[in-house]
Amino acid sequence: MDSVSSFFSANPAAFTLLAVFVVVMILFFILKKLVKLAVVVAFVILLAGGVYLFKDPGSVSVKVRQATEILKEGKDQIGETFSSLFEDTKSLGGKLTKVPGDLNKMLKTAEEDTEKEYKKK
């Protein structure tokens, strides 16, 4: 173990290459699983669409239009929610930047009040 650590300490480029290789391999295996998942999900969606087509071929186009409209409305609602969330976060961030200054003012006035009370006694 000491020989391995001494080799990598003597050759930092080899250690960097090994680290990059390990990260690339991990990402490859993760993405490989994600691609398989995407293929399975696409297959399930196409299978569900085929079931709807065989059940009632005449109304499939109407159902597809309705589903598309629902998805568009949902997308718009999510967009509005995120935009309001962004605006709220932005306004909260502006308020948070003012807090340290206000806190310092309050501490200074408290210190001045304490000094006044101390001088009275």
FENKA-V45539 format. One record per run of one state. SS is the DSSP state (A for helix, B for strand, O for the rest). FROM is the first residue (numbers start at 0). LEN is the number of residues. Records with the same first field share a line. If there is no record, write none. Layout:
SS: FROM-LEN + FROM-LEN
This chain:
O: 0-1 + 10-1 + 55-1 + 120-1
A: 1-9 + 11-44 + 56-64
